[in-house]
Amino acid sequence: MKTMFKTIYKILIYVSIVFLVVYLYRFDYLCFNIIEFNYTYLVLSVFLLCLGFFVSMLSWWNILRVYNINIKALFAVYSHGISIFAKYIPGKIWVILGRAYKVSSKSVSFKLISVLSLKEQLLYILLGLLISFPSVFIYSNFSYYTIVVFVSILALSVLLFSKVFHKFVINIFQRVFKKKLNVPLLEFNKSLKVSGFILIYWGLWIFAFYFFVKSVMPDVAFISAFAFPISVCYGVLAIIMPGGIGVREGIMVLFLTSTGINVETAVTISVASRLWFISGEIFSFVLALIIKLNKKLFI
């Protein structure tokens, strides 16, 4: 049985890469208007992006540590990085289960690790929306969008932290859709311990995106950087679309244009940013492969 799951996991890794390439080709992400970059800002943005990815890997190790599951930090980095392209497989559940499987193979309950993986993902979305909200609120022409973001934050917060409301929503969902909904309840105190790493890598990614946009438009306002977290969060919530493809770019264009960037430039930036962000994912995957070469990490 263990050998079978190991084989399935290896297949999953290859399939996820195939899906990534297919979707990039299908949605024409490999074809966009030629951009003249300021390479100083571009290199700085990629450095901060990759640093943010590394911290996001450590964040996975941190939530395991908070829940008394002690594994080596670099093994946690490996388990996260090697599964990172699974988000491009429809359903997105595989990116949560992928890293959980690698950790559970260290004699820890797969169900428990999967729940922790989902908890970290949900907290990541909630904090991303909270970070984005002030910048969304600033623009009056974003009034409808402001309400949507506010309601999203409120609903997620109550669903994840209120035991009564959590049970109510789960029961309603099961009655309406006749399916079981597995959304874990978050403990507030432990969530605070987990949040530090998440806030750090969100911060790194926001600055990374700012310098990425600045590499195209040197005089861009810093507030434009918040197009990144808000678009990524709703991209993750769009479960149907692999990697949030299309949803993320649409929201990013909407935000960037509200800050004064013309539509054509905003569209080009949003498409190019997908490839830019994938470079960080490639960094994570390659880092995982390098770590795997050190067999001592697997003892």
N, C-alpha and C positions, 0 to 999 in steps of 0.2 A: 504493500500500500504506500509506504513511504517513498519507494522508488518511483511509483506511478505519479505521485504528486510532484516529485522532483522533475520528472520528465515534462509534466504539464506546465510547470513553472518556466522551464527553459523554452518551451514552445511559446508561452505567453510573451516572453521577452522579445523573441523574433517577430511574433505577430504584431506586437505594439509598434515596432520600428516600421514594419510594412504599412500599417494603418497610418502612421505619421506621414510617410512619403506619399501615399495615395491621396490623403486629404489635402496636403500641400499642393499637389498637382491638380486635384479636382477643383479646388477653390482658387486656383491661379495665384497662389502665394509666391510662386517662383517667378512671377512676371509682374513687375510694377515699374512705375516711372523712375527713370534714372535720378538719383539723388546725389548732390554734391555735399560730401560730409566734411566737417572740421574734424580731422582724425585725432586731434588731441582730446577733444570732448568725447569722441566716439570710443577711444581706448579707455578713457576714464570710466565711461558708462558701463562698458563690458566688464571692467575690473570690479566695479561696485556690484554689478549684477551677479557675477560669479561668487563674490564674497557673500552676497545675500543668500545664494543657493547653498553655500557651505553652512551658513548659520541655520538655514531651514532644515538641513540634515541633522545638525546638532539639536535642533528643536525636537525632532523625533526621538533622539536619545534622551532628551530632558524629560519628556512626558513619561517615558518608560521608567526613568529614575524616580520621578515623583510618585509613581505607583509601585515603587519597590521592585521593579524588574531590572536587575543589574546586569547589563551587558557592556562590552567595551564600546567606547564612543565611536571608534572607527568602524566597528561592525555595524552599528546603527547607521552610520554614514553610508556604508556599503549597501545595506538592505534598502535604504531609501533611494539611492542613486541608481541601482541596478533595475529598479521598477518604475523609474520616472516616466518613461514613455507609455506606460499602461493607460495614462489618462486619455490617450487618443483612441482607445478601443471604446466603442459605443457603450454607454452605461456608466462609465467612470468608476465603477465599483472596484475594478481591478487594481487601480493605483493604491487604493486603501488596503485591499487584501494582499497585494504583492509584497509590500514591505512587511506586513504582518506575518506572512508565511515564512519569510526568511528568519525572523526573530523567533517564531514559534518552533522552528526547527532546532532551536537551542533548548528544547524540553520545557517550553512555556506554552500554556493553553492558547490555541489559535483563536478561539472565540474571544478571550480576554484581550489579546493583542489587537484583534480586528476592531473591537469597541474603542480601544485607546487611539488607534489610528484614525477612526472616524471622529472621535472627540477633538483631536488636534486639528483636523480639517475644518470642523464646524467652528471652532474658536478662531481659527485663521480667517474664516469668512466674516464672522461677527466683528472682529477687530479691524479688518480691512474696511468694512462699511462705516464703522465708528470714526476711523481716521479720515475717511472721504467726506463725511457728512458736512463739516464746516465749510469746505470749499464748494460743495454743491449748493449750500444754503446762501452763499454770498451772491450768486447770480439770480436776479429776480426772474429772468426768463427761464429759469430752471424750476419754477414753482411746482409744476406737476411732478417733475422728477424728484424734487425735494420731499414731497409727500410719500412717493414710492420708496425712497431710501429710508425715510423715517419709519414708515410702517414695517419695512423689512427688518430694520434693527430691533424695533419693539417686538415684533412677532418672534424673531429668532431668540431674543433675550428671554422672553417669557417661556417659550417652548423649551429652551435648553436649561433654564434655571428654576422654573416654577414646577414643583412636583404635581400640583393640582391641575394646572393648565396642560402640562405635558401628558398626563394620563387622559385628560379630556380629549385632546387632539388625536392621540393614538387611537382611542376608542371610536371617535367619529370617522377617522380614516378607514379603520377596519370595517365599520358598518357600511360605509359608502362604496369602498373599492373591493371589499371582501378579500383584502390582503393584509398581511401583518407588516406594520411599519416599525422598523428597528432604528429609532433615533435615541441615543443615550442621553440621560439626564446628566448635566455637568455639576460637579461640586464647586461652589464658588471659591473656597479657600485654595483648592488644588488648581483651579483655573488661573488664579493669580500667579501661582508658582510657574505655570506653564507659559503665561502670557509674555513674560520678559523676552524670551528668545523670539517669539513671533513678532513682537513690536520692533525688535532690532532688525530682523530681516525685511519687514515691511518698510522700515525707514531707509535701509540700504537700497531697496528696489525703487523707492520713490525718488531718491537722489539720482540713482542710476538712470531712471527714465527721464528725469529732468535734463541730465547731461546728454542723453540720447537725442532728445528733441532740440536741445541747444546746439548739437552738432549739425543740425539742419537749419535751425533758425536761431542765430546767436543772441537776438534780443528778446527771446521768449520769456514770458513771466513765469516765476516759479510755481505759481498756482496751477499751471498747466500740468505739472507733474502728477497731480492727484487724479488725472484721467486714468492713470495706471491702476491704482487699487480698486477704484469703483468698477472699472471695466472687467478686471480679473475676477472680482467677487461674483458678479452676475454671470460671467462666463462659466465659473465653477457651478453656480446654481442651475445653469441651463444644462441639465443632466443629459438631454437628448443629443446635444451637439458635442462631439469628441473634442476635448481640450477647449471647449467654449468657442470653437471656430465660428466666426460670423457674428455671434452675440457680442463677444469682447470688442471686436473691431467697430461694430455699430455704435456701441456706447462710448467708445473712445473718441470717435469722430464727433458725436453729439457734444461731448464735453469740450473737446479742443476748439470746435467752432464757436462755442459759447464764450471762450476766452479771447476771441478775436482772430483766430487762425482761419484762413480761408478753407473752404470745403475740399478743394483739390489737394492742398498740402496736408490737411488733416487725414484724408483717405490714404495718401501715400505714406504718411508717418505710421498710421495704424497697421497697414499691411507690412511695412518694413519692420515694425516693432515685434511682429510675430516671429520673424526670422531672427531678430535680435534676441528675443526671449528664448528661443529654441537653442541659441548658442550657449546659454546658461544651462539648459537641460543637458546638452551634449557634454558640457564641462562636468556636470554631476555624474553622468553615465560613465564617462572616461575615468573619472576619479574612482568610481566604484570598481571598475575593471583593474585599475592600478592597485587598489587596496586588496583585491582578491588574490593578487600575486603573493601577498604575505600570508602564508598559511597559518602563522601564529595567531592571527585574528580570529580564526575559526575554532580555536581550542576552548 
